[in-house]
Amino acid sequence: MTTPQFALSLVGIGTGNPKHLTLQAVEALNTVDLILIPNKGAGKDDLASLRQAICTKVIRTPGHRIVEFDLPTRDEATQDYRQRVEDWHDAIVEIWWQNMVDALPDGGTVGFLVWGDPSLYDSTMRIADRLHPKGEITVHVIPGITSIQALTAAHAEPLNQINEAVTITTGRQLRDHGWPASAETLIIMLDGQCSFTSLPPKGVEIWWTAYAGMDNELSISGPLADVGEQIQQTRAKARAEHGWLMDIYMLRRTAR
């Protein structure tokens, strides 16, 4: 039996706003045979629905299939964080492959809609790389607008200061290691715990945005000492209302 050949298009879709799709992204979505959409379960159905809505809006060619699959969860019983993620990615690969083969037994083109850009704090490319032992796989990456761009646009605030460095990191890194000495400006992603509370607030400015680029976008900015508690309350309320939350923020040292 011949092993099916697949061409994967990893399409950056921005932050959920169909207007964020580039012409290249729209073209790619109109050329695939199959689109796989993860469903993260109850309370996060909106994420799959947004992907479905984007497909409905921009795909004009007939003949494609859209298949939703249940995304497995990470096993919190695995103590080592890296191993926990590796095991999770292995489980996702198996689900991808089974859905691809079931829908396209003779091979074909498969599209994945990736929030923001596939290169920035996203594992889709790493997961796709694990498919190679299973068959002949080619991967094409279509860049998208990142949440960083949506954040700075929401606040009309440039990412960098003149001749100053920027560090892009995570909430976990900020909590565990503090403010990197090499940068005056930080972009904090993947932070579920308001890790800015681990910092001494004096002399720090924050620009925070949730649901960046979406209709329900929320933005707060100001001295961390003044708006930190407001951000925490707004964040908790938004998560309770929607069942999920995507947020990002920028921190900058100031003279105040």
C-alpha positions as CSV (number, residue, x, y, z in Angstrom):
1,M,0.0,0.0,0.0
2,T,1.3,3.4,-1.0
3,T,1.9,5.9,1.8
4,P,-0.2,9.0,1.1
5,Q,1.5,12.3,0.4
6,F,0.4,15.5,2.1
7,A,1.1,19.1,1.7
8,L,0.4,21.1,4.8
9,S,-0.3,24.8,4.8
10,L,0.1,26.4,8.2
11,V,-1.8,29.7,7.8
12,G,-1.4,32.6,10.2
13,I,-4.8,34.1,10.7
14,G,-4.0,37.0,13.0
15,T,-6.0,37.4,16.2
16,G,-9.4,36.2,15.0
17,N,-10.4,39.2,12.9
18,P,-11.0,38.1,9.3
19,K,-9.6,41.4,8.2
20,H,-6.2,40.4,9.5
21,L,-5.8,37.7,6.9
22,T,-3.3,38.5,4.2
23,L,-4.0,37.9,0.5
24,Q,-1.5,35.1,0.7
25,A,-3.5,33.5,3.6
26,V,-6.8,33.7,1.7
27,E,-5.2,32.2,-1.4
28,A,-3.8,29.3,0.6
29,L,-7.1,28.5,2.3
30,N,-8.8,28.4,-1.1
31,T,-6.4,25.8,-2.4
32,V,-6.6,23.1,0.3
33,D,-8.6,19.9,0.2
34,L,-9.0,19.6,4.0
35,I,-9.0,22.0,6.9
36,L,-8.5,20.6,10.4
37,I,-9.8,22.7,13.3
38,P,-9.1,21.9,16.9
39,N,-11.9,22.0,19.5
40,K,-10.6,22.7,23.0
41,G,-13.9,21.6,24.6
42,A,-16.6,23.2,26.7
43,G,-16.1,26.9,27.4
44,K,-13.7,27.3,24.4
45,D,-16.1,26.5,21.6
46,D,-15.8,30.2,20.4
47,L,-12.2,29.5,19.2
48,A,-13.4,26.7,16.8
49,S,-16.4,28.8,15.8
50,L,-14.1,31.8,14.9
51,R,-12.0,29.5,12.7
52,Q,-15.2,28.2,11.1
53,A,-16.5,31.8,10.5
54,I,-13.2,32.8,8.9
55,C,-13.4,29.8,6.5
56,T,-17.0,30.7,5.6
57,K,-16.0,34.3,4.9
58,V,-12.9,33.8,2.8
59,I,-13.2,30.4,1.1
60,R,-14.9,30.6,-2.3
61,T,-13.7,27.5,-4.0
62,P,-15.9,24.3,-3.7
63,G,-14.8,20.8,-2.8
64,H,-12.9,21.4,0.5
65,R,-13.7,19.6,3.7
66,I,-13.6,21.0,7.3
67,V,-13.1,18.6,10.1
68,E,-13.1,19.5,13.8
69,F,-11.2,17.3,16.2
70,D,-11.0,17.2,20.0
71,L,-7.7,18.6,21.2
72,P,-6.1,16.3,23.8
73,T,-5.1,17.9,27.1
74,R,-1.7,17.9,28.7
75,D,-1.2,15.3,31.5
76,E,-0.6,17.4,34.6
77,A,0.6,14.3,36.4
78,T,3.8,14.5,34.4
79,Q,6.0,16.6,36.6
80,D,8.6,17.6,34.0
81,Y,7.1,20.5,32.0
82,R,9.1,19.8,28.8
83,Q,8.2,16.1,28.8
84,R,4.5,17.0,29.5
85,V,4.5,19.2,26.3
86,E,6.4,16.5,24.3
87,D,3.8,13.9,25.2
88,W,1.0,16.3,24.4
89,H,2.5,17.0,20.9
90,D,2.8,13.3,20.3
91,A,-0.9,12.8,21.0
92,I,-1.8,15.7,18.7
93,V,0.2,14.2,15.9
94,E,-1.6,10.9,16.1
95,I,-5.0,12.7,15.9
96,W,-3.8,14.9,13.0
97,W,-2.6,11.9,11.0
98,Q,-5.7,9.8,11.6
99,N,-7.9,12.6,10.5
100,M,-5.8,13.3,7.4
101,V,-5.7,9.7,6.3
102,D,-9.5,9.2,7.0
103,A,-10.4,12.3,5.0
104,L,-7.8,12.0,2.2
105,P,-6.7,8.3,1.9
106,D,-4.8,9.1,-1.3
107,G,-3.2,12.2,0.1
108,G,-3.8,15.9,-0.6
109,T,-3.5,19.4,0.8
110,V,-4.3,20.1,4.4
111,G,-4.8,23.6,6.0
112,F,-4.4,24.6,9.6
113,L,-5.5,28.0,10.8
114,V,-3.0,29.3,13.3
115,W,-3.7,32.2,15.7
116,G,-1.3,35.1,15.1
117,D,1.8,33.8,13.3
118,P,3.0,30.2,13.3
119,S,6.5,31.2,14.2
120,L,5.8,33.0,17.5
121,Y,5.0,31.0,20.7
122,D,3.1,28.5,18.7
123,S,3.8,24.8,18.4
124,T,2.1,24.0,15.1
125,M,5.4,23.9,13.1
126,R,7.0,21.6,15.7
127,I,4.0,19.3,15.7
128,A,3.9,19.2,11.9
129,D,7.6,18.2,11.9
130,R,6.6,15.1,13.8
131,L,4.6,13.9,10.9
132,H,7.6,13.2,8.7
133,P,8.2,9.6,9.9
134,K,4.6,8.7,9.0
135,G,4.8,9.7,5.3
136,E,5.9,12.2,2.7
137,I,5.1,15.6,4.1
138,T,5.8,19.1,2.8
139,V,5.1,22.1,4.9
140,H,4.3,25.7,3.8
141,V,4.1,28.5,6.3
142,I,2.0,31.6,5.6
143,P,2.8,34.4,8.1
144,G,0.1,36.2,10.0
145,I,-0.4,39.4,12.0
146,T,0.9,38.7,15.6
147,S,-0.8,39.6,18.8
148,I,2.2,41.8,19.4
149,Q,1.2,43.9,16.4
150,A,-2.4,44.0,17.5
151,L,-1.4,45.1,21.0
152,T,0.8,48.0,19.9
153,A,-1.8,49.0,17.4
154,A,-4.6,49.0,20.0
155,H,-2.6,51.4,22.2
156,A,-1.0,53.3,19.3
157,E,2.3,52.7,21.1
158,P,5.6,51.7,19.3
159,L,7.2,48.4,20.3
160,N,10.6,49.8,20.9
161,Q,12.2,52.9,22.2
162,I,15.1,54.5,20.3
163,N,18.2,52.4,20.6
164,E,16.7,50.1,23.2
165,A,16.2,46.4,23.2
166,V,12.9,44.5,23.4
167,T,12.5,41.0,25.0
168,I,9.6,38.8,24.1
169,T,8.9,36.2,26.9
170,T,6.3,34.4,28.9
171,G,4.5,34.9,32.2
172,R,6.3,31.8,33.5
173,Q,9.7,33.3,32.7
174,L,8.8,36.6,34.2
175,R,7.7,35.0,37.5
176,D,10.7,32.6,37.7
177,H,13.5,34.9,36.6
178,G,12.2,38.5,36.9
179,W,12.9,41.4,34.5
180,P,15.7,40.5,32.0
181,A,18.6,42.9,32.5
182,S,19.1,43.3,28.7
183,A,15.8,45.0,27.9
184,E,13.9,48.1,28.8
185,T,10.7,46.9,27.1
186,L,9.1,43.5,27.7
187,I,6.3,41.7,25.8
188,I,4.6,39.1,27.9
189,M,2.7,36.3,26.3
190,L,1.1,33.1,27.5
191,D,0.4,34.5,31.0
192,G,-2.5,33.0,32.8
193,Q,-1.5,34.3,36.2
194,C,-1.1,38.1,35.9
195,S,2.7,37.7,36.4
196,F,3.2,41.5,36.4
197,T,2.1,41.3,40.0
198,S,5.5,39.6,40.8
199,L,7.3,42.9,39.9
200,P,7.8,46.0,42.1
201,P,5.3,48.3,40.3
202,K,7.1,51.6,40.8
203,G,8.6,53.0,37.6
204,V,6.9,50.5,35.3
205,E,4.3,51.3,32.6
206,I,1.9,48.6,31.3
207,W,-0.1,48.3,28.1
208,W,-2.5,45.4,28.3
209,T,-5.0,44.1,25.7
210,A,-7.3,41.0,25.7
211,Y,-9.0,39.6,22.6
212,A,-6.7,41.9,20.5
213,G,-8.1,42.8,17.2
214,M,-11.5,41.2,17.9
215,D,-14.9,43.0,18.3
216,N,-14.7,42.5,22.1
217,E,-11.2,43.9,22.4
218,L,-10.3,45.2,25.9
219,S,-7.4,47.6,26.5
220,I,-6.0,49.2,29.6
221,S,-2.7,51.2,30.0
222,G,-0.9,53.3,32.6
223,P,1.5,53.1,35.5
224,L,1.5,49.6,36.8
225,A,1.0,50.8,40.3
226,D,-2.2,52.6,39.2
227,V,-3.9,50.1,36.8
228,G,-2.5,46.7,37.9
229,E,-5.5,45.8,40.0
230,Q,-8.0,47.1,37.4
231,I,-6.4,44.8,34.8
232,Q,-6.7,41.8,37.2
233,Q,-10.4,42.5,37.8
234,T,-11.2,43.2,34.1
235,R,-9.3,40.0,33.1
236,A,-11.2,37.8,35.6
237,K,-14.6,39.3,34.5
238,A,-13.8,38.7,30.8
239,R,-12.8,35.1,31.4
240,A,-15.9,34.4,33.4
241,E,-18.1,35.9,30.7
242,H,-16.5,34.2,27.7
243,G,-15.1,31.0,29.2
244,W,-11.7,31.7,27.7
245,L,-9.3,34.6,27.4
246,M,-6.3,35.5,25.2
247,D,-4.3,38.5,26.4
248,I,-0.9,40.1,26.0
249,Y,0.8,43.0,27.5
250,M,3.9,45.2,27.2
251,L,5.9,46.5,30.2
252,R,8.4,49.3,30.0
253,R,10.6,50.9,32.6
254,T,10.0,54.6,33.0
255,A,11.7,57.4,35.0
256,R,8.7,57.8,37.2
